[in-house]
């Protein structure tokens, strides 16, 4: 258990390390004509990708090794530009092109970026930007541009040449997102981890937002091993998109956040058919969904992953397929063992390693540790302390995750909850994780999220529970609350219980607590239906009611009423089943009301109907 009598786990060692760009360049020399990227049905070889990077790199001005911002649409040019920045010895800051300019300005200032490369077609950015003479499709923003008001921020951390790879963002669920500078070694160790087994036959789907660390998993891990990556051509991934990527483009490796994995499995489990490796993580896993995936898709290797962005993508992984012959639908799933060049310690309140079997805060050390938070030295020192863990040991730099874990007899790590999720309600210490587990043990509930309220106040007064029923079941909110009253202390019983078909997500695919609590107010009155397409309006409203658990008026903005991008994805899938017309999630988000969505359906050839189809 652990390391001797102490709670320590070690990952395997990698014999040698390299930068991300060097590893990809080596693959370009070994297999120059192999496919590196797939974009809109077109294959891009390693030779072609590196040739474009070679044209871009000499034109990047010297910026004292501060991060270079890149704001471009997803595509081969984005990948070549990021490679060119990395081969210049500079970390990149990838900015989503749909961000408002003000948000991009703030991100650049926080990270200390003095230069931004962007697609010349983006008319929202300054028109005075310098043009790259050799590549008319790219432009440079001068350091003196008003996009980079560095004077508004404090001292910026000096970046040592060659160590920083990319700037990623924390989720921001507990405050303002932080700029996390991750090293090359962080993603290199993921690409070469034996449990993940990336190789030249790996074909991933890149769909994660560019500012998130999962982007580097999906893109850089396969390219470092000679594999290929299909770049998703869209804004919101759907089950139909996954199915097409697997069947038409031979994608065999996929990562989805826990919430998306659950939703896709509920809506269309067959979309995963043909995958070789399915990775999920980011939040507490649903044992019921894991059991269902193993039952329906026994040939798909399923991995449960854990890791904060401060430790670069993954800290631990657990091969469910190799360790479970049968899964109890109510059994917690391990988060496994450390990935390569990674050590996990469990620490007590005094930052000493706990005894074997004792729970403690998960602290991570090794090659994946971020170099710090750019623009926030105080937070860096607080979260990445150098500790002498035991008398006589050499000082070790760690990241304190705030997560609580325990090492089991088989040497795997179990996630027990968040230190900062524990709250006091009416004098009683309450752990929302324990309440969620109790609800999920109630018949008919596959996933529960418990939120202490009021959301923005330190003193919490009550809990709200948001539950996703198991397929084919119909528990009521009162039944769930009554069941909790029989097994929990009064302070732990949720005041509100809401049944949802899916959980609202942030842009990084994690459950969004603010969206969850937005529907606790009184329901709006239903607006009159449009007489010209009453059947389609009724269909849209019925499906929305089943997805969100509330009535949405015909002319009501469903996103102001609490719907999310995940709602749009699932509504797209349900509409295709009901009337045979595929309306993209992006179109639904532009339509916003049932009446306008119904018109889009009619324009696409859908026939009016008076109800949903089974």
N, C-alpha and C positions, 0 to 999 in steps of 0.2 A: 504494500500500500504506500504510494508515494515513494519517497527516497528514504529508505531505512525507516526510522521512526518519526520522520517529519513529512509535512505535506508539501512535497515538491515533485513536479513532473518535468521531464526533459524530452524535447523533440529530437529527431535524428539530425545528425550533422551533415552539412553539404561540404564536399571536398574542396570546392573552389567557388568563388563568387565572381560576378561580373556586373557591369551596369546593364540596364535594360537595352539601351541602344547598341552596345557592343554585342550582346547575345543575339539580337535580331540581325545585326550586320553579319555575324558569323553564319547564321542560317542562310542569309542571302548569298554568301559565298559557296555554301555547300549545296543548296538546292535553289539556284537562282530562278528557275522557271516554275517552281512549285507555287501553288495559289496561296497568297497571303491574305487577301481580302475578297469578299464577294459583296458587290454593291449593285442593287437594282438589276440583278441577274447577270452582271458582268464580273468576270474574274480578273483580279489584279495580282500579278506575280510579285515575288520578292524583288526581282530585278527592277520592275517598273516602279514599285513603291519607293525603293531606295534611290532611284534616279531622280524622282521628284524631290525627295528630301535633300539630295545633293545640290539641286538648283536653288532651293530655298535657303539653305544654311549659310552660304557666304554673304547673304544680304541682310542677315540679322545683325543690327548694330551692337556694339559692346555695351552692356548695361551693368557692369560690376557684379555680375553673378546674382543679381536680384531676380526673382521669378519673372518670366515673360508671360503675359496674359495672351490667350488665344481664344477668340470668339468667332466660331464658325459653325455652320450647319454640319451635321454628321455626314461623313463621306470620306473617300480616300484622301482628299486634300487635307482634311483635318488631321488624319493619321500621319501623313507625310510631314506636315508642319510641326506636330508634336515631336516627331523623331528628329527633325532638324534642330529644334530647340534643345533637346536632350544631348544631341551630339555636339552642341556648342558648349556643353558643360554647364547648362543652366536648367533649373527646374521650371516646369510649366504650371500655369494656372489656367485651367480650362473653364471658360465662362459659357453657360448656356446662351445661345443666340436669342432666345425669347425673353431673357431677362431685360427689364427696363434699364436704360442707360445709367440712371442714378444708382441702381443696385450694383451694376458692373463697376461703377466708379468707386463705390464703397468697398467692394471686394478687392479691387486693385490696390486701394490705399491701405487696407488692412494687411494685405500680404506684402506690401512694399514693391509692387510691380510698377516699373517705370516705362514699360513698353507694351503695346497691345497689337497683335497681329489679328486682322479680321478680313472677312470676305468683302471685297470691294463693292459687292452688290447690296450691302447692308446700309440703307440710306438713313438709318437712325443715328449713325455715328458721324463725327465731324467730317465735313467735306474737305477740310484743309489737310487731311492726312496725306502723307507722302505715298507715292505709288512705287511699288517694286518694279523697276524697269523690265526685268526679265520675266515677271509673272504678273500680267495685268489683272488677274483675278484676286490678287492679294494686296493689302495695303498695310502701312505702318502708322500707328499713332505716335506722334512725337512725345517725348517725356514732358514737354512744356504744355501739352494739350490740356484743356480743362477737364478731360476725362480722368486725370491723375492728380488731384489736389493733395499731395502728400503732406502739405503743411498742416492739414487737419488732424493728423495722427502723430503719436509719439515716436520715439526712436524705433527703428526697424532692425531686427536681428540680422547680423552679418552672416551670409550664407557661405560656407566653405565650398570652393569649386568642386564639383563632381559628386558631392555627397547627397544633395537633394535631388529627388526625381520629380515629384509632383506635389501640388498643394490641393488637399482635399478638404471637405467641409464636414464638421460634425452635424448631427441631425438638427440641432437647435431646438429640440423639444423642451428643454429646460432653460432656454435663454437664447441670446444671440449666437448664431453659428460661429465656430472658431475656425481659423485657417490653420490646417494641420500640414506641416511639411514632412512628407514621408520620404524615406531613403530608397535608393535603387535596390539595396539588399532586401528590402521588405517584399517587393513583388517578385524578385528573383527567387527567393526561397519558396514562394507559393508555386511558381512555375516548375520547380524541381522537387517539390515534395512528393515522396513515393506513394503516399496514400491517395493523392489526387491524380497522379499518373498522367499528366499532360505529355503528349508526344506528337509525332508528325501526322498521326491520324486524327488528332483532336480537331473538331470543328465546332466553334462556339458561336453563340448569338450575342451580339453586343447591343443591349437595349437600355442599360442603366444610364442615368443622367451623367453627363461628362464630369461634373464636379464631385462625384461620389467615388469611393475607393473600389466599389464593384466594377466600375468602368475599367480599371486597370486589370482586374481579374479576367474580365471577358475579352479584353483586347490584347494586353501585353503578355499574359501567361501563355496562350497558344503560340504567339509569334516568336517567343523566345525558344520554343521547342520545335519550330518548323511546321507547326500546324496552321490552321486558317481560321478566319473570323468573318462571319457574315454581319455586316452593319445594318441594323434595323432601320428601315425607311419609314418612319412614322413617329408619332409623339407618345401614344399610349398603347403598350403591348396588349394584345388580346389572345385568347385561346386559339382563335383561328390563325393569328399570325404565327404562333408557335407551331401549330400543325403544318402550316405551309412551309415554314423554315426547315422542319424536320423532313417532310416528305419531298419537297422540291429542291432544297439546297443541301440536304444531307447533314444538317446540324445534328451533332450527337452529344453535345455537352451544353447544359443550361443551368443558370443560376436564377432563382426567384426568391424574393423575400418571403418570409413565412406567410404573411397575409395574402400575397398574390398566389403563392403555391396553393393555399387552402381554397381560394376563390376559383382558380382554374380547375382544380381537382373536382370541386363541386359542380361547376358548370359544364366541363368537357374533359373528363379524365383521359379520353382517347387522344387528346392533343399531345400527350407525352409519349405515346406509342412510337417506338423506334429510337428513343434516346438511349445512349449508352450510360451517361452519368447525369443525374439530377441532383443539384445542390440547393439546399434551402437553409435559411437562417436569418438572423437580424432581430428576432424576437423569440419569446418562449414558444416552442413548437407545440402543435396540437397533436397529441398521441392518436386521437381518432382519425385524423387525416393521414398520418403516417401509416397506420394500420390499413386504411383503405387503399392507399397507394401500393403498398406491398401486396395486397390481395388482388387488385386489378391489374397491376403492372409488375409482375414478379421478375421480369427480365431487365428492368431498369435499375441500375445501381443507384442507391439513394444515400446521400451524405447529409448529415446534420452538422452545420458549421456555426462556430461562435467566434466573435472577434470585434472589438471596437476599432474605429478608424485610426485611433492613436497607435494601434499595433499593426496596421496595414493589412486590411482585408480579413484574414483568418488568424485566430490564435490557436484554436483547437478544432479538430474535425472528428466526426464519429461515423464510421461506415455502418449504417443501419443494416444494409443488405447482408453484410458478412457476420453480423452479431445477433440477428434476430431471426429465429425460425418462425416464431409467431409473436405478435405484439398485442399486449393488453391495451385496449383502447383508452384506458384511464391511467396508464403507466407513464411516468415521466421518462423522456428520452435523454440519454446522456449527451453531453457536449464533447465527449471523447478525450483525446490526447493531443498534446501540442504538435503543431506542424514543425517542419525543419527549422533548425537554428533558433528555437524558441524555448524558453523555460517559463513555467508557471509556478508561482508560490502562493500559498494561502497564508495570509498574515492576520494577526490579532490587532487589537486597538493600539498596541505599542510598537507595531511594525516588526514583530518577531514572527518567525515561521511557527504555525500551529503544529500541535502533535498530530500524528497520523489519525485520520478519522474525524478530526474536529473541523467544523466549518470555519471559514475565514474569508477575508476580502481577497479576491483574485488580483494578484499583481503579476505583470508580464515583464519579462526581460528577454533580450536577444536582438537578432538582426532586424526584426520587424518594427522596432520602436521608432516612433516619429522623432524628428529632431526637435520638435517643439511646436508651440502655437506662435505663428508669425504675428508680430505686433503686440504680443501680450507675454512679456517675460515673467510677470508675477504668476500668471496661471500656469506657465510652463514649469516653473520651479515647484509649484504646489502639486501638480499632477505627475511630474517626472522626477521624483526625488532620488538622490543617490543614498542608498541605505546600507548600513552594516547589519545584515540580517541576523547573524549569529556572532558571538564573540570570537575573534580571530579570523573571521572571513574577510575577504577583500570587499571593499565597497562596490555595490552593484546598482546601476541605474535601472529603475523599474517604472512602469506606468501603473498607477493605482486606478483600477477600473470602477470602483464603487459597487461591483457585483459581488455577491456572496456565493461561495461554492464549497463543495466537499469532495474529497477524493475517496472513491469507493474501493472495496476489496479487490476488484479486478483492475485497479490502476487507472480508471477513467474518472473524469470530472463531471459532477452534477451541478447544474445551476440552481441555486436556491432562491434567488431574488435580488432585488436592488436594495442597497443600503439606504438610498435616498427615497425609496418608495414607501418606507415604513412611516406611518403617521399616527398621531394621537387623536382619537375622537371620543369626546366626553370622558377624558382621562384614561382611556383604554388604548394600548398600543395595537395598531392594526397593520397587518401586512397584506396589501391588495393581492399579492400572488397567492396567498393561502385562501383568500375568498374566491379568487378565480378558479382555483383547483377544486374547491368545494362545489361551486356551481357546475363545473364540468363533470362532476361525479353524479349530477342530477340527470335522470333519464331524459334524453332528447336534446341535450346541449353538447355541441361539439367544440365550441370556442367561446370563451368569456373574457371580456376586458373590464376591469373595475377601475373607476376613476374617483379619487377623493375630491370633494368639492367643498367650498368654492375653489375654482381652478387657480386663481391668481392671488390667493391669500394664504399666509403661512398657517393660520389656524383652520383646520378642516372640520367641518360640521357633520358631514354625512357622505355616503358612498352612492355612486350610480353604477349599475352593471349593464353592459351591452352584450347581448348573447346571440350567437349564431346557432340555430337549431340544426340537429343532424338531419340529413336528407330523409324525407319520408315521415318525419315526426312533426307534431304541432303542439308543443308545450305552450302554456299561456304565461304571461308575465306574472300573474298572481300565483300560479302554481310554483314558479321558480322562487318567488319571494317567500312564500309560505314554507317551502322546503328548507330554505336557508334559515328561517326563524327557528326551525326545530333543531339545527345542528350548530349554529353560531351564536356568539354573544350578541346582545342587542346592538351594540355599537358597530358590529361587523355586518349586520344585515343591511343590504342596500335599500335606500329609501326609494330609488327608482330602478326599475328593470325595463329594459327596452329590447325587443326582439328585432334583429336585423338579418337580412339575407347575406349581407357582406359588410365588412368593416371599412370605414373611410381611411384613406392613406395619405401620407405626405408625398412629396415629389420623389422621395427616395424609397417609397414602398413600405414604410412603417406606419403603424396605426397612429392616426392623428387624433389626440384627445380633444382638441378644440372643436373639431368637426363632430365628434361623438356627442358632446354635450350641447351642441347647437340646437338639437331638436327636442330639448326638454321643455320648451315653452309650449303654450297652447297651440293646437293645430289651426291653420288658416282655413277660412271658409272657401269652399270650392267655387271657382269661377265658372261662368257659363261655357259650355263646349262650343266649338266652331261647328256650325251646321253643315258646312261643305264637306267635312271629312270626319264626321262624328265617330265612325267605326274605328278609324286609325287613332283618333285622339283617345278614345276609350281604351284601345289596346295599349297605347303608350302609358296612360295613367294607371291602368291595372298592373302593368309590369313594374312601373315605378313604385307602386304601393307594396308589391311583393318584395322589391329590392330594398326599400328604405323603411318599411313598416309604418308609413304615414301617407295620407292622401295629399296629392299635389294638384292644384287647380289647373285648368286647361291653359290659362295664360300666366301661370305663376312661374317665376324663375326657379327651376328645380335646384340650382346650385346655391342660390341664396337661401333655399329651404333646407340645406344640409347635404345635398348630393355632392359627390366627389368624382374625381377622375375614374376611380374604381367603379362607381355607379355607372358612369358612361360606358366603360368597357363591358360591364356585365349586361347593360341594357342593349348594347350593340349585338351581343351574342344571342340574347333572348329574342330580339326583333328578327334576327335572321332565321331562328327556329320557327317563329310564329308566322312570318309572312314571306320568307324566302328572299328578302332583300337585305343586302349587307350595307348598313349605314355605319361609317367609321365613327369611333369614339370622338375624334376631333370635330366631326360634323355635329354630333350631338351636343358637344360643349359650345359650339357656335350657335346652335339652335336655341338651347337653354329652356324653352317652354314646350309642354306637350303639343300645343297647337303648331308651333313652328317645326318641331320634330316630325309631326304627322305630315306636314306639307313636304318636308324633305323626303319622307317615305313615298308619298304620292308621286313626287317628281321622279323618283327612282323606279317607279313602276309597281309599287305595292298596291294591292287592291284593298278597299275598305273592308273592315271586318267588325264584328260586334263583340268580340271577346278574344281572350288568349287561347292558344292551342296548347295541348298537353305535350 
